[in-house]
């Protein structure tokens, strides 16, 4: 939850003299995840809208001193029921 500041702003934008950045998040959380998988265990259990609000607010807070940051949270969740997903492969 700190990568927008640590990576985008401080490792990419500032050192290269860029003033505008977009932070893209792929949001995969869905009911099809294996609840025992280590990535599921470490993922915030937020709704898609909560994730969008969080990253939008973070981008807004980091947009200062000539730096402009935007965020985009892409819904990558597999919301297809397991049985239907298995029919085609």
C-alpha positions in Angstrom: 0.0 0.0 0.0 3.1 2.2 -0.2 4.3 1.4 -3.7 2.6 4.5 -5.3 4.9 6.7 -3.2 7.9 4.5 -2.8 8.1 3.3 -6.4 6.1 5.6 -8.8 6.9 8.9 -7.2 10.3 8.4 -5.6 11.9 5.8 -7.9 10.5 6.8 -11.3 9.0 10.3 -11.4 11.3 12.4 -9.3 14.7 10.9 -10.4 13.8 11.2 -14.1 12.3 14.7 -13.9 8.8 13.5 -14.8 5.8 15.3 -13.3 2.9 13.1 -14.2 2.3 9.4 -13.4 -0.5 6.8 -13.5 -0.6 4.1 -10.9 -2.4 1.0 -12.4 -3.7 -1.6 -10.0 -5.1 -5.0 -11.2 -7.8 -6.0 -8.7 -8.1 -9.8 -8.7 -10.0 -10.4 -5.4 -13.0 -12.6 -6.0 -14.9 -15.7 -4.6 -12.9 -18.1 -6.9 -9.6 -17.5 -5.1 -8.3 -20.4 -3.0 -8.7 -19.1 0.5 -5.5 -21.0 1.6 -3.3 -19.4 -1.1 -0.6 -17.1 0.3 -1.6 -14.3 -2.1 -5.2 -14.4 -0.9 -4.0 -14.3 2.7 -2.0 -11.1 2.1 -4.5 -9.3 0.0 -6.8 -6.6 1.5 -10.4 -7.9 1.6 -11.7 -4.7 0.1 -14.5 -4.2 -2.4 -13.5 -2.9 -5.8 -15.0 0.4 -4.9 -13.0 0.6 -1.6 -9.8 -0.1 -3.5 -10.6 2.6 -6.1 -11.3 5.1 -3.3 -8.1 4.2 -1.4 -5.8 4.6 -4.4 -7.6 7.7 -5.6 -7.2 9.3 -2.2 -3.6 8.2 -2.1 -2.9 9.7 -5.6 -4.5 12.9 -4.6 -2.4 13.2 -1.4 0.8 12.5 -3.5 -0.1 15.1 -6.1 1.9 18.1 -4.8 5.1 20.1 -5.4 4.6 19.9 -9.2 3.9 16.1 -9.2 0.5 14.9 -10.5 -0.4 11.3 -9.8 -3.6 9.5 -11.0 -4.7 6.0 -10.1 -6.7 3.4 -12.0 -8.0 0.2 -10.5 -8.8 -2.4 -13.2 -11.3 -5.1 -12.3 -9.5 -8.3 -13.1 -11.7 -10.6 -11.0 -12.8 -13.9 -12.4 -16.5 -13.5 -11.6 -17.5 -16.5 -13.6 -18.9 -19.5 -11.6 -16.4 -22.4 -11.4 -18.7 -24.8 -13.3 -19.2 -22.3 -16.2 -15.5 -21.6 -16.3 -14.7 -25.2 -16.7 -16.9 -25.9 -19.7 -14.6 -24.2 -22.2 -11.3 -25.4 -20.9 
